[in-house]
Amino acid sequence: MPQRRHVIVAACAAPLAACGQAELKTFATPASAATAIESLASGHRHTGAWTLAQMLTHVAQSIDYSIDGFPQLKSALFRKAVGSVAFAVFEARGKMGHTLTEPIPGAPALDAKAPLDKAITLALAALRRFEAHGGALAPHFAYGELDKAQYTRAHLMHLANHWSEVERAAS
């Protein structure tokens, strides 16, 4: 199966890499992601359907669930066949693309009136907690089993994907 997976990934990665998405911000490390999150306190806005606070809460949920377990998982077959291939394609591309208003299955609803400062604190705490975590990680609801390095890349790509709807507010 591993060899078959690489053939499927190779066949899918090239066309997907050429997709005409806007240039995404990338985060090389959790520290660079934390710096960017901290910068949201001064003069940024979210151009998508969610507020900045909702986006950050969503990202924090994903990070925390990688440690605590996701509320709902896709089927084992989905995670093994579709999800693992999708994650491999994202890794090959170095960026993730997903519906930016899709909540994590089973996660609490995102509060549109949540204060930004609390969401920044929540996201930073989730990042720090993940970095410090040395134990087992929960399977991703869609991608399945990921090790610490893979989860780190997944979290950074996830934030970068959402960051495509963040811009500096006009002064």
C-alpha positions as CSV (number, residue, x, y, z in Angstrom):
1,M,0.0,0.0,0.0
2,P,2.8,2.6,0.7
3,Q,4.1,2.3,-2.8
4,R,0.6,2.6,-4.3
5,R,0.1,5.7,-2.1
6,H,3.2,7.4,-3.5
7,V,2.1,6.7,-7.1
8,I,-1.4,8.2,-6.3
9,V,0.2,11.2,-4.6
10,A,2.7,11.7,-7.5
11,A,-0.2,11.5,-10.0
12,C,-2.3,14.0,-8.0
13,A,0.3,16.4,-6.8
14,A,1.4,17.9,-10.1
15,P,-2.0,19.0,-11.3
16,L,-3.0,20.2,-7.9
17,A,0.2,22.2,-7.5
18,A,-0.7,24.1,-10.7
19,C,-4.1,25.2,-9.4
20,G,-4.5,28.9,-9.6
21,Q,-4.7,29.8,-6.0
22,A,-3.6,33.1,-4.6
23,E,-0.2,33.2,-3.1
24,L,-0.4,31.9,0.5
25,K,1.6,33.1,3.4
26,T,3.7,30.3,4.8
27,F,4.9,29.8,8.3
28,A,8.2,28.0,8.7
29,T,8.0,27.4,12.4
30,P,5.5,27.6,15.2
31,A,7.4,30.6,16.5
32,S,6.8,32.5,13.2
33,A,3.2,31.5,13.4
34,A,3.0,32.9,16.9
35,T,4.6,36.1,15.9
36,A,2.0,36.5,13.1
37,I,-0.9,35.7,15.4
38,E,0.4,38.3,17.9
39,S,0.5,40.9,15.1
40,L,-3.3,40.5,14.6
41,A,-3.8,42.7,17.7
42,S,-2.8,45.8,15.7
43,G,-4.7,46.7,12.6
44,H,-5.7,43.6,10.7
45,R,-9.0,42.4,9.4
46,H,-10.5,39.2,8.0
47,T,-11.9,39.4,4.5
48,G,-13.8,36.1,4.7
49,A,-17.1,35.1,6.3
50,W,-15.5,34.6,9.7
51,T,-14.1,37.2,12.0
52,L,-10.4,37.1,13.0
53,A,-11.5,35.7,16.4
54,Q,-13.5,32.9,14.8
55,M,-10.6,32.0,12.5
56,L,-8.1,31.9,15.4
57,T,-10.6,29.9,17.6
58,H,-11.0,27.4,14.7
59,V,-7.2,27.0,14.4
60,A,-6.8,26.7,18.2
61,Q,-9.5,24.0,18.2
62,S,-7.6,22.0,15.5
63,I,-4.3,22.3,17.4
64,D,-5.9,21.3,20.7
65,Y,-7.8,18.4,19.1
66,S,-4.5,17.0,17.8
67,I,-3.6,16.4,21.4
68,D,-7.0,15.7,23.0
69,G,-8.8,13.9,20.2
70,F,-11.2,15.2,17.6
71,P,-14.9,15.2,18.5
72,Q,-15.8,13.3,15.3
73,L,-13.7,11.3,12.9
74,K,-14.3,10.5,9.3
75,S,-14.5,6.7,8.6
76,A,-11.4,4.7,8.9
77,L,-11.6,4.0,5.2
78,F,-11.8,7.7,4.4
79,R,-8.9,8.5,6.6
80,K,-6.8,5.7,5.2
81,A,-7.6,6.2,1.5
82,V,-8.8,9.8,0.9
83,G,-7.5,11.7,3.9
84,S,-4.0,10.4,3.9
85,V,-3.6,11.0,0.2
86,A,-5.0,14.6,0.6
87,F,-2.5,15.3,3.3
88,A,0.4,13.8,1.2
89,V,-0.7,16.1,-1.6
90,F,-0.7,19.2,0.7
91,E,2.8,18.2,2.0
92,A,4.0,17.8,-1.6
93,R,2.6,21.3,-2.5
94,G,3.8,22.8,0.7
95,K,0.4,24.4,1.2
96,M,-3.1,23.4,2.1
97,G,-6.4,24.3,0.4
98,H,-9.7,23.7,2.1
99,T,-13.1,25.4,2.6
100,L,-12.3,28.3,4.9
101,T,-15.7,28.3,6.6
102,E,-15.9,24.6,7.2
103,P,-16.0,23.9,11.0
104,I,-14.3,20.9,12.5
105,P,-16.9,18.2,12.7
106,G,-18.4,18.1,16.1
107,A,-16.6,21.2,17.4
108,P,-18.5,23.9,19.3
109,A,-19.9,26.7,17.1
110,L,-17.6,29.6,16.6
111,D,-18.8,32.8,18.3
112,A,-19.0,35.7,15.9
113,K,-18.8,38.1,18.8
114,A,-15.8,36.6,20.5
115,P,-13.2,39.2,21.4
116,L,-10.0,39.2,19.3
117,D,-7.7,39.5,22.3
118,K,-9.1,36.3,23.9
119,A,-8.9,34.4,20.6
120,I,-5.2,35.5,20.2
121,T,-4.5,34.2,23.7
122,L,-6.3,31.0,22.9
123,A,-4.4,30.3,19.7
124,L,-1.0,31.1,21.2
125,A,-1.8,28.9,24.2
126,A,-2.7,26.0,21.8
127,L,0.5,26.5,19.9
128,R,2.6,26.5,23.0
129,R,0.8,23.5,24.4
130,F,1.3,21.5,21.2
131,E,5.0,22.4,21.1
132,A,5.5,21.2,24.7
133,H,3.5,18.1,24.2
134,G,5.6,14.9,24.2
135,G,3.0,12.3,24.3
136,A,0.9,10.5,21.8
137,L,-1.2,12.5,19.3
138,A,-4.7,11.8,18.3
139,P,-5.6,10.8,14.8
140,H,-6.7,13.7,12.6
141,F,-10.4,13.6,11.8
142,A,-9.7,13.5,8.1
143,Y,-5.9,12.7,7.6
144,G,-5.7,9.9,10.1
145,E,-2.4,9.1,12.0
146,L,0.1,11.9,11.9
147,D,3.4,12.1,13.8
148,K,4.6,15.3,15.5
149,A,6.4,16.6,12.5
150,Q,3.5,16.0,10.2
151,Y,1.1,17.6,12.6
152,T,3.4,20.6,13.0
153,R,3.3,21.0,9.2
154,A,-0.5,20.4,9.1
155,H,-1.0,23.1,11.7
156,L,1.3,25.6,10.0
157,M,-0.3,24.9,6.6
158,H,-3.8,25.2,8.1
159,L,-3.0,28.6,9.6
160,A,-1.4,29.8,6.4
161,N,-4.5,28.7,4.4
162,H,-6.7,30.7,6.7
163,W,-4.2,33.6,6.6
164,S,-5.1,34.1,2.9
165,E,-8.1,36.0,4.2
166,V,-6.2,38.2,6.6
167,E,-5.1,41.7,5.5
168,R,-3.8,44.8,7.1
169,A,-6.6,47.3,7.7
170,A,-6.4,50.6,6.0
171,S,-5.2,53.4,8.4
